[in-house]
Amino acid sequence: MLVVELAEAVPRAAIQQLRDLLVRSSARFEEKRVGEYDLNIQAESLGISYTGGVDGRRPVLVSVMGAGIGDESVFEAEHADEVDQEPLIGFTPTHAVHVVAFCNRPVDHVVTALLTAAVMDVIGGVVSAELGEDQVPIVAGLPGVIAMVTDPLPTTYGSAEFLRAWAGQPGFQLLK
């Protein structure tokens, strides 16, 4: 799972652009509510040609949340124990987009990262990604890293450019 932190609500026009992107990229698309999409992303639509021998249609959930959209209580609970993000990313998040893979194969990690980057191209924001200790030195030198923290867990904040660079690293893997 990756989280895109947002400084404000996603405008309706941007939600429509996000929906259009997901429809174009999906083999299966279900809109559970405005801003929440259950889909099978076609890996090749993200430029992924190697799927490790598994079907290139990968199950993913994309969910916009925050005040006025989605499950506000989930957003609030997830951000209640967060470090103060304003000094790190320049704003205190009011909304977020979760991109959640439903499988854990290497292709699912890459699909999640590249889909999140494509989502960020549409709606903006800063991605928050937890890291393993061994990933910190790899990630630290990548383009698009905005900030990194080590406490309570190693976490990096970055741009869509960062996600694309990280996904291209040998042995790339997300923690959750």
N, C-alpha and C positions, 0 to 999 in steps of 0.2 A: 504494500500500500504506500502511496505517496500522497502528501497533502500540499495543496497549493493555497498559501495564505493570501488573503485579499484585504485591501485597505477599506473597501466599501462594497456595497451590494453590487451584484452583476446586473447591468442594465438588461432589460427585456430583449433588446436588439442583439446583444452579445449572447444571451441564452439561445436565441434563435440561430445565430451563427454557430454556436457550439453544437446544437442539435443537428444542424445541417452537416457539419464536419463528421459527427458520429454516424449519421445515416449513410454518408458516402463511404465511410471506412468499415462498415459492419456487414457481416453476413446475416446477422439476426439483430434486430433492434426493437426494444420494448421501452416505451416511455411510461415509467411508473407514476410519475407526477412531473410537472414542469421542473426541469433541473435535475431529475434523477432518471438515469438510463441504465438498463440492464441489456447487455449486448455481447455479441461475439465479434470481436475486432478481427479483421483479416490482416494478418501479420504483413503480408506483401503490400498492403495499402500504406504501411509505415516505412516501406523500403527494406523490410526484413525478408531475405530470401532463404536463409537457413533456419529451419524450425526444429532441428534435432530429430527428425523423423516423426514428429507428431503433427496432427492436423493444424494447419495455419489459422484456423478460426479459434481464437482464444477468448474464453469467457471473462468479462470485465464489468464492473459496476462503476459508473461515474455519477457523483452526487454533489450538487451545489447545496450548501447549507449556511445558515446564519439567520439573523433577524429577518423575518418575513418570508423565508423560503426554507423548506426542508425541516429537519428535526433540529430546532433551535437548542433543545436540551442536550443533544449529543455534541453540538458545537461548543456550548458553554462548558460541559463536563470535560471535554478534551483540552480546552484552553485554560481551565481553572488552575492547574498545577504547572503550567508552562512558565519558563523563564520570561522575564520582560523582553519581548521581542522588538520593541521600538528602537532601542539602541543598536540592535543587530541588523534590522532590515529597514528601518526608517519609518515604521508605522506599527500600530497595534491592530492586529487582525480583527475585523468585524464579521468576516465571512470566510468560507473556505470551500475548496473543491477536493473531494476524495476520489482517487483513482485506485480501485481495488481489483487485483487479479484473483480469480477463483481457483487457479492452479499454481503449482510451484516448480515448473520446469524452467530451465534456463531461458527459453524463448518467452516465457511469461514475464520474467524480470525485464527483458528488453522491451517487450510490448508495453508494459506498464510505464517504463521510463519514456519511451518515444511517444506514446499516446499522451502522457502528461505534458511533455514538451509541446505537442500540437495543441493541447487544450490551452496552455499558457500563451501560445501565439494568438489565440482568439481572445482570451479574457484577461491576460496579464497575470500579475501576482508573482510570488516568490515561493519556490518549492522548499519544503522542509523534509529532509531525509535523514533517518537514523542510520548510523554507520557502525560497523564492527571495528574494533581497535585496529585491526590489520588494514582497514580501508582508509584510515585517516591520512597516512602519508600519500596515498595514491590520489585521493580527492583534493587534498590541499593545493596541489599545483595545477589543477584544471581550470580552464577559462570559465568565467561566469559564476565563480564562487563569490558570494557576497559576504558570508560570515560563517564561522565555525565555533561550536562550543563543545566542551568535553564533559560538562556536568549538568544534569545527572547522567545523561548518556551522550556519547559522541553524536553530534548532529550537525549537518551542514545546511546552509540556506543558499539557494542559487537560482539562476535563470534557466530558461529553456536551453540556452547554449551549454550550460553546465550539464544538464541531463543528457544531452546528445553526446557530449564529450565523454561523460562517465560511462554511458551505455556502450561506447566503443572500446572500452578498456578490456583487455583479456581477463576472463574469469569474472566479469561484471555480475553482481548479485545484490539485490535489495534485501534488507533485513526483515521487513514485514510488509 
